[in-house]
Amino acid sequence: MLSIDTIKKPQGLVSVVLLLVLSFWSLMALANTEISIKSGQTIIKIMRQEYPDQRNRWPLLMRKMVELNPSAFVNGDPRTLKSGALIKLPEKATVQKSTEKRVRAATVYKIVGSVTLFDDRKKIQPIKVGSIVYVGDQLLTSDKAVLRLQFIDGATVKLRCNSLLNIDEYKMRSRGSVSELSLLKGSLRTKSGRIGRRDNDRYLLKTPLGNITTGKAEYGVRVLQSQGCEQQADVDTDGLYLDVLNGKVSLANAGKKHHVASGDAALISDKTSTPVAVNAFSGMVFGEKLIEKPRLNNLTTEPQMTAAAAAEDDATKPDDGVPVWWMLASLLILGVAF
């Protein structure tokens, strides 16, 4: 076991030198947190000199500087610094850590029930209508919860109950925009936005059983969720169901790709199964009562009139028993006779 007596003199000398060096740098670091105000110097000049890369934090930093140095300002006014005053600066390291730029992906425009938002550091953040969702965030819906998102490219997502969605990447660029989400479990309905319409765009919805790509489409997907929510039906497998309302969607797994057109559906039973076409049934993916209405896009139907509108319409029509031309002829004859 080593003791002080066993330490050789050269080693002791090195330790002393290291201690002095560390002390010197500690004093230098302390000196860098304080500055002496010169004549004509303003708080804005200090901001430009000390925090050039944190312009969006300047209002907060100025308030913090006044709090740390109340006697350096005339009547607490940040515009009037006292010449010769020694002021302390807010810690740069703390401010820089809190100003890391995050990439905006979507905005929350509807919440029903309990929804949890985890940021990119896995910390729970408050969420409400109008909240911003960033790249790296994770969204978890509870039982009977629904979350609606509007993405920066105009895409919409309705996340249903007991679902877990990751925002992996979302970028709008002049060349090659990216939309990449991961539905780890649960179900959603989505309508794509501008991303995916160009050849150099990348649109990808990843799931544990298969990946979905598209250019322009509206579809629903359900994965690892045998028990339905809202008006969904229970199913006998935890596979991946895809139901396409409009457009064309590609579903890939196990090296195979299946193209699903508007009005069609597909299923991946497990990780090793390839996509197969299936007949969509009520509540398979969607839960809305009128979900079949968009499927009638190949038919033309007339809008139904209400009873009041029909009665009003009938009142404005001439009587079918007396033709209009006969009424006009009768009036002409009467006019000649008189």
C-alpha positions as CSV (number, residue, x, y, z in Angstrom):
1,M,0.0,0.0,0.0
2,L,1.4,3.4,-1.0
3,S,1.9,6.2,1.6
4,I,3.2,9.7,1.4
5,D,6.6,8.6,2.5
6,T,7.0,6.2,-0.5
7,I,6.3,9.0,-3.1
8,K,9.5,10.1,-4.8
9,K,10.5,13.7,-5.0
10,P,10.2,14.0,-8.8
11,Q,6.6,12.6,-8.6
12,G,5.8,15.1,-5.8
13,L,7.2,18.0,-7.9
14,V,5.0,16.9,-10.9
15,S,1.9,16.9,-8.7
16,V,2.6,20.4,-7.4
17,V,3.1,21.7,-11.0
18,L,-0.2,20.1,-12.1
19,L,-2.0,21.6,-9.1
20,L,-0.6,25.1,-10.0
21,V,-1.7,24.7,-13.7
22,L,-5.2,23.6,-12.7
23,S,-5.5,26.5,-10.3
24,F,-4.3,28.9,-13.0
25,W,-6.9,27.7,-15.5
26,S,-9.6,27.8,-12.8
27,L,-8.8,31.5,-12.2
28,M,-8.8,32.2,-15.9
29,A,-12.2,30.5,-16.2
30,L,-13.5,32.7,-13.3
31,A,-12.1,35.8,-15.0
32,N,-13.9,35.0,-18.2
33,T,-17.2,35.1,-16.4
34,E,-16.7,38.7,-15.3
35,I,-16.0,41.8,-17.4
36,S,-15.3,45.5,-16.6
37,I,-17.6,47.9,-18.3
38,K,-15.9,50.5,-20.4
39,S,-17.2,53.9,-21.4
40,G,-19.8,53.7,-24.2
41,Q,-20.2,50.0,-23.8
42,T,-23.8,48.7,-23.9
43,I,-25.5,45.5,-23.1
44,I,-26.2,44.8,-26.8
45,K,-22.4,45.1,-27.5
46,I,-21.8,42.6,-24.7
47,M,-24.3,40.2,-26.3
48,R,-22.6,40.5,-29.6
49,Q,-19.2,39.9,-28.1
50,E,-19.9,37.2,-25.6
51,Y,-22.9,35.4,-27.2
52,P,-22.7,35.8,-31.0
53,D,-24.3,32.4,-31.8
54,Q,-27.2,32.8,-29.4
55,R,-29.2,35.7,-30.7
56,N,-32.5,34.0,-30.0
57,R,-31.5,33.9,-26.3
58,W,-30.4,37.5,-26.0
59,P,-33.6,38.7,-24.2
60,L,-33.3,36.0,-21.6
61,L,-29.6,36.6,-21.2
62,M,-30.1,40.3,-20.7
63,R,-32.7,39.7,-18.0
64,K,-30.3,37.3,-16.3
65,M,-27.4,39.8,-16.5
66,V,-29.6,42.5,-14.8
67,E,-30.5,40.0,-12.1
68,L,-26.9,39.0,-11.5
69,N,-25.7,42.7,-11.5
70,P,-28.4,45.0,-10.2
71,S,-26.0,47.7,-9.0
72,A,-24.3,47.9,-12.5
73,F,-27.4,49.3,-14.1
74,V,-29.1,52.7,-13.4
75,N,-32.5,51.9,-11.9
76,G,-32.3,48.4,-13.2
77,D,-32.5,49.6,-16.8
78,P,-30.5,47.3,-19.1
79,R,-29.9,50.2,-21.5
80,T,-27.9,52.2,-19.0
81,L,-24.7,50.5,-17.8
82,K,-22.4,52.2,-15.3
83,S,-18.9,52.8,-16.6
84,G,-16.3,50.9,-14.6
85,A,-18.7,48.4,-13.1
86,L,-17.6,44.8,-12.8
87,I,-20.4,42.5,-14.0
88,K,-20.9,38.8,-13.9
89,L,-21.9,37.0,-17.1
90,P,-24.5,34.2,-17.3
91,E,-22.8,30.8,-17.8
92,K,-22.3,30.1,-21.5
93,A,-22.1,26.4,-21.2
94,T,-25.6,26.2,-19.6
95,V,-27.1,28.5,-22.2
96,Q,-25.6,26.7,-25.1
97,K,-26.9,23.3,-23.9
98,S,-30.4,24.7,-23.7
99,T,-30.4,26.2,-27.1
100,E,-29.7,23.2,-29.2
101,K,-31.8,23.6,-32.3
102,R,-34.5,21.0,-32.9
103,V,-36.2,20.3,-36.2
104,R,-39.9,21.0,-36.3
105,A,-42.0,18.2,-37.9
106,A,-45.7,18.7,-37.0
107,T,-48.3,20.6,-34.9
108,V,-50.9,19.0,-32.7
109,Y,-54.4,20.1,-33.7
110,K,-56.6,17.7,-31.8
111,I,-56.2,15.5,-28.6
112,V,-58.8,13.2,-27.1
113,G,-57.9,11.3,-24.0
114,S,-54.4,10.8,-22.5
115,V,-51.4,11.3,-24.8
116,T,-47.7,11.3,-23.7
117,L,-44.9,13.1,-25.6
118,F,-41.3,12.0,-25.1
119,D,-38.6,14.2,-26.5
120,D,-35.3,13.1,-28.1
121,R,-33.8,12.6,-24.6
122,K,-36.8,10.5,-23.5
123,K,-38.1,13.2,-21.2
124,I,-41.8,13.7,-20.9
125,Q,-42.9,17.0,-22.3
126,P,-46.3,18.8,-22.0
127,I,-48.6,18.4,-25.0
128,K,-51.8,20.2,-25.9
129,V,-53.5,21.5,-29.0
130,G,-51.0,23.8,-30.8
131,S,-47.9,22.0,-29.4
132,I,-44.9,21.5,-31.7
133,V,-43.7,18.0,-32.4
134,Y,-40.0,17.7,-33.3
135,V,-37.8,15.2,-35.1
136,G,-36.8,12.6,-32.5
137,D,-40.0,12.8,-30.5
138,Q,-42.1,9.8,-29.6
139,L,-45.9,9.8,-29.1
140,L,-47.8,7.3,-27.0
141,T,-51.6,7.2,-26.9
142,S,-53.5,5.5,-24.1
143,D,-56.7,3.5,-24.1
144,K,-59.5,5.5,-25.9
145,A,-57.1,8.3,-26.9
146,V,-56.8,9.9,-30.3
147,L,-54.2,12.3,-31.6
148,R,-54.3,14.4,-34.8
149,L,-51.1,15.9,-36.3
150,Q,-50.6,18.3,-39.1
151,F,-47.1,18.0,-40.6
152,I,-45.0,20.8,-42.2
153,D,-45.6,19.5,-45.7
154,G,-49.4,19.4,-45.3
155,A,-49.6,15.6,-44.4
156,T,-52.0,14.6,-41.7
157,V,-51.9,11.7,-39.2
158,K,-54.6,10.4,-37.0
159,L,-53.0,8.2,-34.3
160,R,-55.5,5.9,-32.6
161,C,-55.5,4.4,-29.1
162,N,-52.7,2.2,-27.6
163,S,-50.3,3.3,-30.4
164,L,-46.6,4.3,-30.3
165,L,-45.2,6.6,-33.1
166,N,-41.7,7.8,-33.6
167,I,-40.8,10.9,-35.6
168,D,-37.5,9.7,-37.1
169,E,-36.8,12.3,-39.8
170,Y,-38.8,15.2,-41.4
171,K,-37.2,17.7,-43.8
172,M,-38.5,20.0,-46.5
173,R,-35.8,20.7,-49.0
174,S,-35.6,22.0,-52.6
175,R,-33.9,18.7,-53.5
176,G,-35.0,15.5,-51.8
177,S,-37.4,16.1,-49.0
178,V,-37.7,13.3,-46.3
179,S,-40.7,12.0,-44.3
180,E,-39.7,9.0,-42.1
181,L,-41.9,7.8,-39.3
182,S,-42.1,4.5,-37.3
183,L,-45.3,3.0,-36.1
184,L,-44.0,0.6,-33.5
185,K,-47.5,-0.6,-32.5
186,G,-51.1,0.4,-32.9
187,S,-52.9,2.0,-35.8
188,L,-53.2,5.3,-37.7
189,R,-54.8,6.9,-40.7
190,T,-52.8,9.3,-42.8
191,K,-53.0,11.4,-45.9
192,S,-49.7,12.2,-47.5
193,G,-48.6,15.8,-48.1
194,R,-46.1,17.3,-50.6
195,I,-43.2,14.9,-49.6
196,G,-43.1,11.9,-51.8
197,R,-44.5,13.4,-55.0
198,R,-41.1,14.1,-56.5
199,D,-38.7,11.3,-57.6
200,N,-35.9,12.4,-55.3
201,D,-38.2,12.6,-52.2
202,R,-38.2,9.8,-49.6
203,Y,-41.4,8.9,-47.9
204,L,-41.3,5.9,-45.5
205,L,-43.5,4.6,-42.8
206,K,-41.7,1.8,-40.9
207,T,-43.3,-0.9,-38.8
208,P,-41.9,-4.0,-37.1
209,L,-43.4,-6.2,-39.8
210,G,-42.9,-4.2,-43.0
211,N,-42.3,-0.8,-44.6
212,I,-44.7,1.4,-46.5
213,T,-43.8,3.9,-49.3
214,T,-46.0,6.1,-51.4
215,G,-46.1,9.2,-53.5
216,K,-49.6,10.5,-52.9
217,A,-52.2,8.5,-51.0
218,E,-54.6,8.2,-48.2
219,Y,-54.5,5.0,-46.2
220,G,-54.7,3.3,-42.8
221,V,-52.4,0.8,-41.2
222,R,-52.7,-1.4,-38.1
223,V,-49.8,-3.4,-36.7
224,L,-49.3,-5.6,-33.6
225,Q,-52.8,-4.7,-32.4
226,S,-55.3,-7.6,-32.4
227,Q,-57.7,-5.8,-30.1
228,G,-59.5,-3.0,-31.8
229,C,-60.2,0.5,-30.5
230,E,-62.9,3.0,-31.2
231,Q,-65.1,1.1,-33.7
232,Q,-62.4,-1.2,-35.0
233,A,-63.0,-4.9,-34.9
234,D,-60.9,-7.4,-33.1
235,V,-58.7,-9.6,-35.3
236,D,-57.1,-13.0,-34.9
237,T,-53.5,-11.9,-35.7
238,D,-51.0,-9.3,-34.6
239,G,-50.0,-8.8,-38.2
240,L,-49.9,-5.7,-40.3
241,Y,-53.1,-4.6,-42.1
242,L,-53.0,-2.0,-44.8
243,D,-56.1,-0.4,-46.2
244,V,-55.9,2.1,-49.1
245,L,-58.6,4.7,-49.6
246,N,-57.0,6.8,-52.4
247,G,-53.8,6.6,-54.4
248,K,-51.3,3.8,-54.5
249,V,-49.2,2.4,-51.7
250,S,-46.3,-0.1,-51.7
251,L,-45.8,-2.6,-48.8
252,A,-42.5,-4.4,-48.5
253,N,-41.2,-7.2,-46.3
254,A,-38.9,-10.2,-46.6
255,G,-37.6,-8.9,-49.8
256,K,-41.0,-8.8,-51.5
257,K,-43.0,-5.7,-52.4
258,H,-46.8,-5.6,-52.9
259,H,-48.5,-2.7,-54.6
260,V,-51.9,-1.8,-53.1
261,A,-54.2,0.3,-55.1
262,S,-57.2,2.5,-54.1
263,G,-59.9,0.4,-52.5
264,D,-57.7,-2.6,-51.9
265,A,-56.1,-4.0,-48.8
266,A,-53.1,-6.2,-47.8
267,L,-51.8,-8.2,-44.9
268,I,-48.4,-9.3,-43.5
269,S,-49.0,-12.0,-40.9
270,D,-45.5,-12.0,-39.3
271,K,-41.9,-10.9,-39.9
272,T,-41.2,-13.8,-42.3
273,S,-44.4,-13.6,-44.3
274,T,-44.6,-11.7,-47.6
275,P,-47.5,-9.3,-48.2
276,V,-50.7,-10.8,-49.6
277,A,-53.9,-9.2,-50.9
278,V,-56.9,-9.5,-48.6
279,N,-60.6,-8.5,-48.7
280,A,-61.1,-5.5,-46.4
281,F,-63.8,-5.9,-43.9
282,S,-65.6,-3.3,-41.7
283,G,-63.4,-2.3,-38.8
284,M,-60.3,-4.0,-40.1
285,V,-58.2,-0.8,-40.0
286,F,-60.6,2.1,-40.0
287,G,-63.2,2.7,-37.3
288,E,-65.4,5.4,-38.8
289,K,-69.0,4.5,-39.6
290,L,-68.9,6.1,-43.0
291,I,-65.5,4.7,-44.0
292,E,-66.9,3.0,-47.1
293,K,-68.1,6.3,-48.6
294,P,-64.6,7.3,-50.1
295,R,-64.5,3.9,-51.8
296,L,-67.3,4.9,-54.2
297,N,-65.0,7.2,-56.2
298,N,-65.7,5.2,-59.4
299,L,-69.4,5.9,-59.1
300,T,-71.4,9.1,-59.7
301,T,-74.2,9.7,-57.3
302,E,-76.7,12.6,-57.1
303,P,-76.9,14.4,-53.8
304,Q,-80.1,13.7,-51.8
305,M,-82.6,16.6,-51.3
306,T,-84.2,17.2,-48.0
307,A,-88.0,17.1,-47.8
308,A,-88.3,20.9,-47.5
309,A,-85.9,21.5,-50.4
310,A,-87.9,19.1,-52.6
311,A,-91.2,20.8,-51.8
312,E,-89.7,24.1,-52.6
313,D,-88.3,22.8,-55.8
314,D,-91.7,21.3,-56.8
315,A,-93.4,24.6,-56.1
316,T,-91.2,26.4,-58.6
317,K,-91.8,24.0,-61.4
318,P,-94.7,24.6,-63.9
319,D,-97.6,22.1,-63.8
320,D,-96.8,19.1,-66.1
321,G,-100.6,19.0,-67.1
322,V,-100.5,22.5,-68.9
323,P,-97.5,22.9,-71.2
324,V,-95.8,26.3,-71.1
325,W,-96.2,26.8,-74.9
326,W,-100.0,26.3,-74.7
327,M,-100.3,29.0,-72.0
328,L,-98.3,31.5,-74.2
329,A,-100.4,30.8,-77.3
330,S,-103.7,31.3,-75.3
331,L,-102.5,34.7,-74.1
332,L,-101.5,35.7,-77.7
333,I,-105.0,34.8,-79.0
334,L,-106.8,36.7,-76.3
335,G,-104.6,39.7,-77.0
336,V,-105.6,39.7,-80.8
337,A,-109.3,39.2,-80.0
338,F,-109.4,42.4,-77.8
